[in-house]
């Protein structure tokens, strides 16, 4: 399951990288030819997204590094760190620059030329970005299984897929807005509409980056495992005949891996050797039935 999630995340990042890089080159050319502020904002947005995919892949690779003396629980949270960096870049390079370019064009409006080139590029970009979004949704479907999409989005601990999804949705909305404002500017002969399009694109990017940053922030601080994993753990512990009662369980997510600490009350009359054997058997069963569970710390006690 963990390997499948990793592969799905990698594919989603690759889809987004290839789409954004090709789109960025086309947008840059169209912005240079037409002088469109909306197109320039979109080009910068695509270049930023392309760089973001590289950072996401870097975080994904670094999160797979083995544990060492200074990081005994591994580097799983590296994926959260780079996802947060991407959210900040989406805010600054994408959103703020788009707003700046729009304001600049409002103050110094310039006539547009050969707008049809930009329109063709935007239509092609919408198709390419749509394929990237479809690819991301397809990989998310593999990961979430039968869970409703809203529930997965609320509880997922996969920061990379959330970032890729947010970028793809933001890019698609931005492209549609840019196309609409550009066509309006051409029909009216008023370049102010093009500048307004750039500002609207920037606002959308800032809203999406704020959403992504808020989701990743909770993972950086430290968040429990997915509710499905917690339910599976509680169920397995409850099935153990040697355990009289489970006082509490604490889970923590480290990238794709989960840590568990549990305090339990053993059945009376068990010897120390029997209790140790039961706990060891429980730990093995937990790791077998919950593939993402990497660390187990089970504490026997008589009171919470």
C-alpha positions in Angstrom: 0.0 0.0 0.0 2.8 2.4 0.9 4.7 1.6 -2.3 1.4 2.1 -4.3 0.9 5.5 -2.7 4.4 6.6 -3.4 4.1 5.5 -7.1 0.8 7.4 -7.5 2.3 10.5 -6.0 5.3 10.3 -8.3 3.1 9.9 -11.4 0.9 12.9 -10.4 4.0 15.1 -9.9 5.4 13.9 -13.3 2.1 14.7 -15.1 2.0 18.2 -13.6 5.7 18.8 -14.4 5.5 17.9 -18.1 2.2 19.8 -18.6 3.5 23.0 -16.8 6.9 23.1 -18.5 5.4 22.8 -22.0 2.7 25.3 -21.2 5.2 27.8 -19.7 7.2 27.9 -22.9 4.2 28.5 -25.0 2.8 31.2 -22.8 6.1 33.0 -22.7 6.2 33.2 -26.5 2.6 34.3 -26.6 3.1 37.0 -23.9 6.1 38.4 -25.8 4.3 38.5 -29.1 1.0 40.0 -27.8 2.2 42.1 -24.9 -0.6 40.6 -22.7 -0.3 41.0 -19.0 -2.7 38.1 -18.3 -0.5 35.9 -20.5 2.7 37.0 -18.8 1.1 36.3 -15.4 0.1 32.9 -16.7 3.6 32.2 -18.0 5.2 33.1 -14.6 2.6 30.9 -12.9 3.5 28.0 -15.1 7.2 28.4 -14.5 6.6 28.6 -10.8 4.5 25.4 -11.0 7.2 23.6 -13.0 9.8 24.5 -10.3 7.3 23.5 -7.6 7.0 20.0 -9.1 10.8 19.6 -8.8 10.7 20.6 -5.1 7.8 18.2 -4.5 9.8 15.3 -6.0 12.8 16.4 -4.0 10.8 16.2 -0.8 9.4 12.8 -1.8 12.9 11.4 -2.4 14.3 12.9 0.8 11.4 11.5 2.8 12.6 8.0 1.9 16.0 8.4 3.5 16.7 5.8 6.2 16.7 6.8 9.9 20.0 7.7 11.5 21.2 8.7 15.0 20.0 12.3 14.7 16.7 11.4 13.1 15.7 8.1 14.7 12.2 8.3 13.2 13.5 9.0 9.7 12.9 11.9 7.3 9.3 11.4 6.5 8.4 15.0 7.3 10.7 16.3 4.6 7.8 15.9 2.2 5.8 18.3 4.4 8.5 20.9 4.5 8.9 21.0 0.8 5.2 21.1 0.3 5.0 24.1 2.6 7.8 25.8 0.6 5.8 25.2 -2.6 2.7 26.7 -1.0 4.7 29.9 -0.1 6.2 30.0 -3.7 2.7 29.7 -5.1 1.7 32.6 -3.0 4.7 34.9 -3.8 5.9 34.0 -7.3 2.4 33.1 -8.6 -0.1 35.2 -6.8 1.7 38.3 -5.8 3.5 38.7 -9.1 0.2 38.3 -11.1 -1.4 41.0 -9.0 1.7 43.3 -9.4 1.7 42.8 -13.2 -2.1 43.5 -13.3 -1.7 46.7 -11.3 1.2 47.8 -13.5 -0.8 47.2 -16.7 -3.7 49.2 -15.2 -1.4 52.2 -14.5 0.3 51.9 -17.9 -2.1 50.2 -20.3 -0.6 49.0 -23.6 -2.5 48.0 -26.7 -2.5 44.2 -27.4 -1.4 42.8 -30.7 -2.0 39.4 -32.4 -4.3 38.4 -29.6 -5.4 35.3 -31.6 -2.0 33.7 -30.8 -2.6 34.1 -27.1 -6.1 32.7 -27.4 -4.9 29.6 -29.3 -2.1 29.0 -26.7 -4.6 29.4 -23.8 -7.0 26.9 -25.4 -4.2 24.4 -25.9 -3.0 25.1 -22.3 -6.5 24.4 -20.9 -6.5 21.0 -22.7 -3.0 20.2 -21.4 -3.7 21.4 -17.9 -6.9 19.4 -18.0 -5.0 16.3 -18.8 -2.7 17.0 -15.8 -5.7 17.5 -13.5 -7.3 14.3 -14.8 -4.1 12.4 -14.1 -3.9 13.8 -10.6 -7.5 12.9 -9.9 -6.9 9.4 -11.3 -3.9 8.9 -9.0 -5.9 10.2 -6.0 -8.7 7.8 -6.8 -6.2 4.9 -6.6 -5.1 6.1 -3.1 -8.5 7.0 -1.6 -10.2 3.9 -2.9 -13.9 3.9 -2.0 -13.7 6.9 0.3 -15.6 10.0 -0.9 -13.4 12.7 -2.3 -14.3 15.3 0.3 -13.5 12.9 3.1 -10.2 12.0 1.5 -9.3 15.7 1.1 -10.2 16.4 4.7 -8.2 13.6 6.3 -5.4 12.8 3.8 -1.8 13.0 5.1 -0.4 13.0 1.6 0.8 16.6 1.2 2.2 16.2 -2.3 -1.1 15.1 -3.8 -2.9 18.0 -2.1 -0.4 20.5 -3.5 -0.5 19.0 -7.0 -4.3 19.0 -7.0 -4.4 22.6 -5.7 -1.9 23.7 -8.4 -3.8 22.0 -11.2 -7.1 23.5 -10.1 -5.6 27.0 -9.7 -3.9 26.7 -13.1 -7.2 25.6 -14.8 -9.2 28.4 -13.2 -6.4 30.9 -14.1 -6.4 29.8 -17.7 -10.1 30.1 -18.1 -10.1 33.6 -16.5 -7.2 34.7 -18.7 -9.0 33.5 -21.8 -12.2 35.2 -20.9 -10.6 38.6 -20.0 -8.3 38.4 -23.1 -11.3 37.8 -25.4 -13.1 40.7 -23.7 -10.1 43.0 -24.1 -9.9 42.1 -27.8 -13.6 42.7 -28.5 -13.8 46.0 -26.6 -10.4 47.2 -27.6 -9.8 48.0 -23.9 -6.5 46.5 -22.5 -7.8 47.3 -18.9 -9.7 43.9 -19.1 -6.4 42.1 -19.7 -4.9 43.8 -16.6 -8.0 42.8 -14.5 -7.5 39.2 -15.6 -4.0 39.2 -14.3 -5.2 40.5 -10.9 -8.0 37.9 -10.7 -5.5 35.2 -11.5 -3.3 36.4 -8.6 -6.2 36.4 -6.2 -7.1 32.8 -7.0 -3.5 31.7 -6.6 -3.2 33.3 -3.2 -6.5 31.7 -2.0 -5.3 28.3 -3.1 -1.8 28.7 -1.7 -3.4 29.7 1.7 -5.5 26.6 1.7 -2.6 24.3 0.8 -0.3 26.0 3.4 -3.0 25.6 6.2 -3.3 21.8 5.4 0.5 21.3 5.3 1.1 23.3 8.4 -0.9 20.9 10.6 1.3 18.0 9.2 4.5 19.9 10.0 3.4 20.6 13.5 2.5 17.0 14.0 -0.8 15.3 13.1 -2.3 11.9 14.0 -2.7 9.2 11.5 -5.6 9.0 9.1 -8.8 8.0 10.9 -9.0 4.8 8.9 -5.6 3.7 10.2 -6.5 4.7 13.8 -9.7 2.6 13.6 -7.8 -0.4 12.2 -5.3 -0.1 15.1 -8.0 0.1 17.7 -9.9 -2.9 16.2 -6.7 -5.1 16.2 -6.0 -4.2 19.9 -9.6 -4.9 20.9 -9.3 -8.4 19.3 -6.5 -9.5 21.6 -7.6 -11.9 24.3 -4.5 -11.1 26.4 -5.5 -7.5 26.7 -8.2 -6.5 29.2 -8.4 -2.9 28.3 -6.7 -0.2 26.2 -6.3 3.1 28.0 -5.3 5.2 25.0 -3.5 5.1 21.7 -1.5 8.0 20.2 -0.5 8.0 16.5 1.7 10.4 14.6 2.2 10.7 10.9 5.7 11.0 9.4 5.3 11.3 5.7 4.0 7.9 4.4 4.8 6.2 7.7 2.9 6.0 11.0 4.1 5.8 14.6 1.9 4.3 17.4 2.2 4.5 21.1 -0.4 2.6 23.2 -1.0 2.0 26.9 -2.8 -1.2 27.7 -3.9 -3.3 30.7 -3.1 -7.0 30.4 -5.4 -9.7 31.6 -4.7 -10.6 35.3 -2.7 -13.7 36.0 -0.3 -13.4 33.1 3.4 -13.9 33.9 5.9 -11.3 32.7 7.1 -13.7 29.9 3.5 -14.3 28.8 2.8 -10.5 28.7 6.0 -9.8 26.8 5.2 -12.5 24.2 1.7 -11.2 23.8 2.9 -7.6 23.3 5.5 -8.8 20.7 2.8 -10.8 18.9 0.5 -7.8 18.9 3.2 -5.5 17.4 3.9 -8.0 14.6 0.2 -8.3 13.8 -0.2 -4.5 13.8 2.6 -4.1 11.3 1.3 -6.9 9.1 -2.3 -5.6 9.0 -1.4 -1.9 8.9 1.3 -1.6 6.2 2.0 2.1 6.9 2.6 1.4 10.6 6.4 1.5 11.0 6.9 2.1 14.8 5.0 0.5 17.7 5.5 1.4 21.3 3.2 -0.7 23.6 3.2 0.1 27.3 1.5 -2.3 29.8 0.1 -0.6 32.9 -2.6 -0.9 35.4 -3.9 2.7 35.3 -3.9 5.5 32.8 
